């Protein structure tokens, strides 16, 4: 089941005295924020819409200026908040799904053996690695390469893989 909202980052600190916040982006391309008009966060009072007025880059972080957050004291209240967007704001991903869509799907081998649930995706630079949690035992790490990951069906919530020799004990 696809989430209606997607997490795109976390506010980790304030920046300056005029209410800007430092964000660690959880997207493959941080410039995604430039196309967004607003983001959401959850507060005790409910879902809060934060309109983006400006964006800057600082090393691997993003500095956001949010409408109505004009002082460091206002920004301080947002520290540690996770930022969300509506899936429709981002459009369709290149590969047909977002990483969060993979979490929790069943992973089976091409000979029908159930391996477990996909619990994490690790980016290594060369290729991603799926972390599969079996019912018992240690996690299984599967490189996301065509010889191993044969298909991913998000709607059916299943990934079919081929185990190359040495991938699993």
C-alpha positions as CSV (number, residue, x, y, z in Angstrom):
1,X,0.0,0.0,0.0
2,X,1.5,3.3,-1.0
3,X,1.6,6.1,1.5
4,X,-0.2,9.3,0.6
5,X,2.6,11.3,2.2
6,X,6.3,10.8,1.9
7,X,9.0,11.9,4.4
8,X,11.5,14.2,2.7
9,X,13.7,15.3,5.6
10,X,14.2,16.4,9.2
11,X,14.8,19.8,10.7
12,X,18.0,19.4,12.6
13,X,18.8,22.9,13.8
14,X,18.2,26.6,13.4
15,X,20.2,28.8,11.1
16,X,20.8,32.4,12.0
17,X,18.6,34.7,13.9
18,X,15.8,35.2,11.4
19,X,14.0,31.9,11.6
20,X,15.7,29.8,9.0
21,X,16.0,26.1,9.7
22,X,18.7,23.5,8.7
23,X,17.2,20.4,7.1
24,X,18.8,17.0,6.3
25,X,17.2,15.9,3.1
26,X,16.0,12.3,2.8
27,X,15.6,12.5,-1.0
28,X,18.0,11.4,-3.7
29,X,18.0,14.9,-5.1
30,X,17.9,17.7,-2.5
31,X,16.9,20.2,-5.2
32,X,13.5,18.5,-5.0
33,X,12.7,21.1,-2.4
34,X,12.9,23.9,-5.0
35,X,9.8,22.5,-6.7
36,X,7.8,22.3,-3.5
37,X,5.6,25.2,-2.4
38,X,5.1,23.7,1.1
39,X,5.9,20.8,3.4
40,X,4.0,19.4,6.4
41,X,5.0,18.4,9.9
42,X,3.1,16.9,12.8
43,X,2.6,18.9,15.9
44,X,0.6,18.2,19.1
45,X,-2.2,20.2,17.6
46,X,-2.2,18.2,14.3
47,X,-0.7,18.5,10.8
48,X,1.0,21.9,10.2
49,X,1.6,23.3,6.8
50,X,4.8,25.1,6.3
51,X,5.1,27.3,3.3
52,X,8.6,27.5,1.8
53,X,9.7,31.1,1.1
54,X,13.4,30.4,0.3
55,X,16.0,27.7,0.0
56,X,19.8,27.7,0.2
57,X,22.4,25.0,0.3
58,X,25.0,24.5,2.9
59,X,27.4,21.6,2.5
60,X,25.1,18.5,2.5
61,X,22.2,20.4,4.2
62,X,19.4,22.6,3.1
63,X,18.5,25.9,4.7
64,X,14.8,26.7,4.5
65,X,13.1,30.0,5.1
66,X,9.5,29.2,6.1
67,X,6.7,31.7,6.0
68,X,5.8,33.0,9.4
69,X,8.9,31.7,11.1
70,X,10.8,34.9,11.4
71,X,12.8,34.6,14.6
72,X,15.2,32.0,16.0
73,X,12.8,31.3,18.9
74,X,10.1,30.2,16.3
75,X,12.6,28.1,14.4
76,X,13.8,26.4,17.7
77,X,10.3,25.0,18.2
78,X,10.6,23.1,14.9
79,X,13.9,21.3,15.7
80,X,13.7,17.5,15.2
81,X,10.5,17.7,13.2
82,X,10.1,15.4,10.2
83,X,9.0,17.0,7.0
84,X,6.4,15.4,4.8
85,X,5.0,16.1,1.3
86,X,2.0,14.8,-0.5
87,X,3.0,12.1,-3.0
88,X,1.3,14.1,-5.7
89,X,3.8,17.0,-5.1
90,X,6.7,14.8,-6.1
91,X,5.1,13.2,-9.1
92,X,5.9,9.6,-10.2
93,X,9.4,8.4,-9.4
94,X,11.8,7.2,-12.2
95,X,11.6,3.5,-11.3
96,X,7.9,3.5,-10.5
97,X,8.2,3.5,-6.7
98,X,9.9,5.3,-3.8
99,X,12.1,3.5,-1.4
100,X,9.5,3.8,1.4
101,X,7.1,1.8,-0.9
102,X,9.5,-1.2,-0.6
103,X,9.6,-1.3,3.2
104,X,7.6,-4.3,4.5
105,X,7.1,-6.1,1.2
106,X,7.7,-9.9,1.0
107,X,10.9,-11.1,-0.7
108,X,10.7,-14.5,-2.4
109,X,13.2,-16.4,-4.5
110,X,12.6,-17.4,-8.1
111,X,12.1,-21.0,-7.0
112,X,9.3,-19.9,-4.6
113,X,11.2,-19.8,-1.3
114,X,10.0,-17.1,1.2
115,X,13.1,-15.1,2.4
116,X,11.4,-12.6,4.7
117,X,10.4,-8.9,4.7
118,X,12.3,-6.1,3.2
119,X,13.2,-3.8,6.1
120,X,15.7,-1.3,4.8
121,X,17.5,-0.1,1.6
122,X,21.1,0.9,2.0
123,X,22.7,3.2,-0.6
124,X,26.3,2.2,-1.3
125,X,27.0,4.4,-4.3
126,X,27.6,1.6,-6.7
127,X,24.1,0.0,-6.2
128,X,21.5,-0.2,-3.4
129,X,21.4,-3.1,-1.1
130,X,18.1,-4.6,0.2
131,X,18.1,-5.7,3.8
132,X,15.7,-8.7,4.3
133,X,14.6,-9.8,7.7
134,X,13.9,-13.6,7.7
135,X,11.5,-15.2,10.2
136,X,14.6,-16.5,12.0
137,X,18.3,-15.8,11.8
138,X,20.4,-12.9,10.6
139,X,19.4,-10.3,8.1
140,X,20.1,-11.1,4.4
141,X,21.8,-8.4,2.3
142,X,20.9,-8.5,-1.4
143,X,22.6,-6.2,-3.9
144,X,20.1,-4.5,-6.2
145,X,21.5,-5.7,-9.5
146,X,19.7,-7.3,-12.5
147,X,21.1,-10.7,-11.8
148,X,19.7,-10.7,-8.2
149,X,16.5,-8.5,-8.1
150,X,14.4,-10.0,-10.9
151,X,11.1,-8.0,-10.2
152,X,9.4,-5.7,-7.8
153,X,5.6,-5.6,-7.7
154,X,4.6,-2.8,-5.4
155,X,0.9,-3.4,-5.8
156,X,1.3,-7.1,-4.9
157,X,3.9,-6.1,-2.2
158,X,6.4,-8.7,-3.4
159,X,10.0,-8.7,-4.7
160,X,11.3,-11.8,-6.6
161,X,15.0,-12.4,-6.3
162,X,17.6,-14.9,-7.6
163,X,20.1,-16.0,-5.0
164,X,23.6,-16.0,-6.5
165,X,26.0,-18.5,-4.8
166,X,27.3,-17.1,-1.6
167,X,24.6,-14.6,-0.9
168,X,22.9,-16.6,1.8
169,X,24.5,-19.1,4.2
